[in-house]
Amino acid sequence: MRPKITQLTPMKPDLHTHTTASDGLLTPAELVALADKHRVTLLAVTDHDTFDGAAQLLGKPTPMPILQGVELSLRDMSGLHLLGYGRGTDTPLHRKVRALSQLRLGRARQMVEKLNALGYPLDYDEIACEAKGSVGRPHIARAMVSCGYVADTREAFDRFLADGAPAADAGKRLRACSGAPDGAGEDRRAAAPSARRLAGAGLAGR
């Protein structure tokens, strides 16, 4: 039975989390356990380019309500990502995200092939096994660190793993599919002009 939140319940939401379905280190169940330990009252699972993490929790008893979400990169706005929250399991947004997930897997395999050609041999199947989900750039970066090709994941990104995931029309899709878009990313202040431009297309949040 889903836990109820009343007006008297102190709210401690976490609206931006990742699992092993994308580039997180915890499975969805482990993430819920950690959130419960820290007394989180509302948990949004917002993996990169996939709803699979949140889907693993649908219909299962959890100590707090689970909000399914997704994080999408913006192709022409470096540093700005879009968080989408919504409902349903087969909306146009879900179908688009599934297509993006396949692109993500194909891109990851191509990156490994390019690194092999550059003289940095990596085994894609080993990376996929270690990832326990969708393979992304962070998994490749960690593999490069493990092989001694770079000192840390930051160096792997700076030298080899360029940005550029496809999601230019994410804002309009989220609004059209009964989802709520919000901004995210490491450098939101620098991306503020782009965020203001997106606001006209339906961007919500802080």
C-alpha positions as CSV (number, residue, x, y, z in Angstrom):
1,M,0.0,0.0,0.0
2,R,1.4,3.4,-1.0
3,P,2.3,5.6,2.0
4,K,0.1,8.7,2.5
5,I,1.5,12.2,2.9
6,T,-0.6,14.6,5.0
7,Q,-0.3,18.3,5.4
8,L,1.3,17.6,8.8
9,T,4.1,15.4,7.3
10,P,7.4,17.2,7.2
11,M,8.5,17.1,3.6
12,K,12.0,16.0,2.6
13,P,11.9,15.3,-1.2
14,D,14.8,14.2,-3.4
15,L,13.8,15.0,-7.0
16,H,17.0,14.1,-8.9
17,T,18.5,10.7,-8.4
18,H,20.1,8.0,-10.7
19,T,20.3,4.3,-10.5
20,T,22.2,1.5,-12.2
21,A,19.6,1.8,-15.0
22,S,21.8,4.7,-16.2
23,D,25.0,6.0,-14.5
24,G,24.1,5.6,-10.8
25,L,25.9,3.3,-8.4
26,L,22.9,1.8,-6.7
27,T,20.1,-0.4,-7.9
28,P,16.6,1.1,-7.6
29,A,15.9,-1.0,-4.5
30,E,19.2,0.1,-2.9
31,L,18.4,3.7,-3.7
32,V,15.0,3.4,-2.0
33,A,16.7,1.9,1.1
34,L,19.3,4.7,1.2
35,A,16.5,7.3,0.8
36,D,14.6,5.8,3.6
37,K,17.7,5.8,5.8
38,H,17.9,9.6,5.2
39,R,14.2,10.0,5.9
40,V,13.3,11.1,2.3
41,T,9.5,11.6,2.0
42,L,9.3,11.8,-1.8
43,L,11.8,10.2,-4.2
44,A,12.0,10.9,-7.9
45,V,14.0,8.4,-10.0
46,T,15.4,10.4,-12.9
47,D,17.9,8.3,-14.8
48,H,19.6,9.5,-18.0
49,D,17.6,8.7,-21.1
50,T,15.5,5.9,-19.5
51,F,12.5,5.3,-17.2
52,D,13.8,1.7,-16.5
53,G,15.0,2.6,-13.0
54,A,11.6,4.0,-11.9
55,A,9.8,1.2,-13.7
56,Q,11.4,-1.4,-11.5
57,L,9.7,0.2,-8.5
58,L,6.2,0.6,-10.0
59,G,3.6,-1.5,-8.1
60,K,6.1,-2.4,-5.3
61,P,5.7,-1.4,-1.7
62,T,8.1,1.5,-0.8
63,P,8.5,3.6,2.4
64,M,7.9,6.8,0.4
65,P,6.0,7.7,-2.8
66,I,8.1,7.2,-6.0
67,L,7.9,9.8,-8.8
68,Q,9.0,8.4,-12.1
69,G,11.2,10.8,-14.1
70,V,14.0,11.1,-16.6
71,E,17.0,13.3,-17.3
72,L,17.7,14.5,-20.8
73,S,20.6,16.4,-22.2
74,L,20.1,19.3,-24.5
75,R,21.9,19.1,-27.8
76,D,22.6,22.8,-28.3
77,M,22.8,23.9,-24.7
78,S,26.0,22.5,-23.1
79,G,25.8,22.2,-19.3
80,L,22.0,22.3,-19.1
81,H,19.9,19.1,-18.6
82,L,16.2,18.7,-18.4
83,L,14.4,16.7,-15.7
84,G,11.0,15.4,-16.6
85,Y,8.4,14.1,-14.2
86,G,5.2,12.4,-15.3
87,R,3.0,9.4,-15.1
88,G,1.9,6.5,-17.3
89,T,4.1,3.9,-19.0
90,D,3.4,4.2,-22.7
91,T,3.0,7.9,-23.4
92,P,4.7,9.6,-26.4
93,L,7.4,10.7,-24.0
94,H,8.1,7.1,-22.9
95,R,8.3,6.0,-26.5
96,K,10.7,8.8,-27.3
97,V,12.9,8.1,-24.3
98,R,13.0,4.4,-25.3
99,A,14.4,5.5,-28.7
100,L,16.9,7.8,-26.9
101,S,18.0,4.9,-24.7
102,Q,18.8,2.8,-27.8
103,L,20.7,5.8,-29.2
104,R,22.6,5.9,-25.9
105,L,23.6,2.3,-26.1
106,G,24.7,2.7,-29.7
107,R,26.7,5.8,-28.9
108,A,28.4,4.1,-26.0
109,R,29.4,1.1,-28.2
110,Q,30.8,3.6,-30.8
111,M,32.8,5.4,-28.2
112,V,34.4,2.2,-27.0
113,E,35.2,1.3,-30.6
114,K,36.8,4.7,-31.2
115,L,38.8,4.4,-28.0
116,N,40.0,0.9,-29.2
117,A,41.1,2.5,-32.5
118,L,43.0,5.2,-30.7
119,G,45.0,2.7,-28.7
120,Y,42.9,2.5,-25.5
121,P,41.5,-1.1,-25.7
122,L,38.3,-1.6,-23.7
123,D,35.8,-4.5,-23.7
124,Y,32.3,-3.2,-24.2
125,D,30.7,-6.4,-22.8
126,E,32.7,-6.1,-19.6
127,I,31.6,-2.5,-19.2
128,A,28.0,-3.4,-19.8
129,C,28.2,-6.2,-17.2
130,E,29.7,-3.8,-14.7
131,A,27.1,-1.2,-15.4
132,K,24.2,-3.5,-14.6
133,G,22.0,-1.4,-16.9
134,S,22.3,1.1,-19.7
135,V,25.9,1.9,-20.6
136,G,26.8,5.5,-20.6
137,R,29.9,7.7,-20.6
138,P,30.4,7.5,-16.8
139,H,30.8,3.8,-17.1
140,I,33.3,4.1,-19.9
141,A,35.2,6.8,-17.9
142,R,35.4,4.4,-14.9
143,A,36.7,1.6,-17.2
144,M,39.4,3.9,-18.5
145,V,40.4,4.7,-14.9
146,S,40.5,1.0,-14.0
147,C,42.7,0.3,-17.0
148,G,45.1,3.1,-16.1
149,Y,44.5,5.2,-19.2
150,V,43.5,8.3,-17.2
151,A,44.0,9.5,-13.6
152,D,40.3,10.0,-12.9
153,T,36.9,10.2,-14.6
154,R,37.2,14.0,-15.1
155,E,40.3,13.5,-17.2
156,A,38.4,10.8,-19.2
157,F,35.6,13.3,-19.9
158,D,37.9,16.2,-20.7
159,R,40.1,14.3,-23.1
160,F,37.9,11.7,-24.7
161,L,34.2,11.8,-23.9
162,A,32.6,14.8,-25.5
163,D,29.1,16.0,-24.7
164,G,26.2,15.9,-27.1
165,A,23.2,13.7,-26.2
166,P,20.1,14.3,-28.4
167,A,17.2,16.0,-26.6
168,A,16.6,19.3,-28.2
169,D,12.8,19.0,-28.2
170,A,12.5,17.5,-24.7
171,G,10.7,20.5,-23.1
172,K,7.8,20.5,-25.6
173,R,7.5,16.7,-25.3
174,L,7.4,16.7,-21.6
175,R,4.6,19.3,-21.5
176,A,2.6,17.6,-24.2
177,C,2.8,14.2,-22.4
178,S,1.4,15.4,-19.0
179,G,5.0,15.6,-17.6
180,A,6.6,18.5,-15.8
181,P,10.0,19.7,-17.1
182,D,12.6,21.2,-14.7
183,G,16.2,22.3,-15.2
184,A,19.3,20.5,-14.1
185,G,23.0,20.3,-14.8
186,E,26.3,21.2,-13.2
187,D,26.5,24.8,-14.4
188,R,23.0,26.1,-14.3
189,R,24.1,29.7,-13.7
190,A,26.0,29.8,-16.9
191,A,23.1,28.2,-18.7
192,A,20.6,30.7,-17.4
193,P,20.1,32.5,-20.7
194,S,19.3,29.2,-22.4
195,A,17.0,28.3,-19.5
196,R,15.1,31.6,-20.0
197,R,14.7,30.7,-23.7
198,L,13.4,27.3,-22.8
199,A,10.9,28.8,-20.3
200,G,8.9,30.0,-23.4
201,A,8.7,26.3,-24.5
202,G,7.3,25.2,-21.1
203,L,10.2,24.8,-18.8
204,A,9.2,24.8,-15.2
205,G,11.0,24.7,-11.8
206,R,13.6,26.7,-10.1
